[in-house]
Amino acid sequence: MKISKSFNHPSNLNELIKEAYGTQEQLAEVLNLGIEMLFYLEEDTFERKDVQHVASAMRIVCEVLRQVE
């Protein structure tokens, strides 16, 4: 799933997940891929766009988690 640059960050994590990834399982798959990428990241192991997609997902979750009090 591609997230628009104009994505309006909802204040609720469940809302974010639904809007950006559809289900919690889909977000979990993206984040799990990110974990694998970090362990095995070598030149030509993953497509650059896939690494960027995972980084974007992690960034959005971090931003929402920082807003939750």
C-alpha positions in Angstrom: 0.0 0.0 0.0 1.3 3.4 -0.9 0.7 6.2 1.6 -0.1 9.6 0.1 2.3 12.5 1.1 -0.8 14.4 2.1 -1.9 11.6 4.5 -3.7 13.1 7.4 -2.5 11.4 10.6 -5.4 10.2 12.6 -5.1 10.5 16.4 -6.1 6.9 16.9 -3.6 4.1 16.0 -6.4 1.7 14.9 -7.7 4.4 12.6 -4.2 4.9 11.2 -3.8 1.2 10.6 -7.2 0.9 8.9 -6.7 3.9 6.6 -3.1 3.2 5.6 -2.9 -0.6 5.6 -6.4 -2.0 5.8 -5.7 -4.5 8.6 -3.4 -4.9 11.6 -2.0 -8.0 9.9 -1.0 -6.1 6.8 0.8 -3.5 8.9 2.5 -6.3 10.9 3.7 -7.9 7.6 5.3 -4.6 6.5 7.0 -4.1 9.9 8.2 -7.7 10.0 9.7 -7.2 6.5 11.4 -4.1 7.9 13.0 -6.1 10.7 14.3 -8.7 8.2 15.6 -5.9 6.1 17.5 -4.4 9.0 19.2 -7.7 9.8 20.1 -8.7 6.3 20.4 -5.4 4.5 23.1 -5.7 1.9 23.4 -4.3 -1.6 20.9 -5.8 -4.0 19.1 -7.8 -1.3 15.9 -5.8 -1.3 14.4 -3.3 -3.8 15.0 0.3 -2.7 11.3 1.1 -2.9 10.5 -1.8 -0.6 13.0 -0.5 2.0 11.5 3.0 1.7 8.0 1.7 2.1 8.9 -0.1 5.3 10.7 3.0 6.6 7.6 5.1 5.9 5.4 2.6 7.8 7.7 2.7 10.8 7.9 6.5 10.7 4.1 6.9 10.7 3.7 4.4 13.6 6.4 6.3 15.6 4.7 9.6 15.0 1.3 8.3 16.1 2.8 6.6 19.2 4.5 9.9 20.2 1.2 11.7 20.0 -0.6 9.2 22.2 -0.5 10.1 25.9 
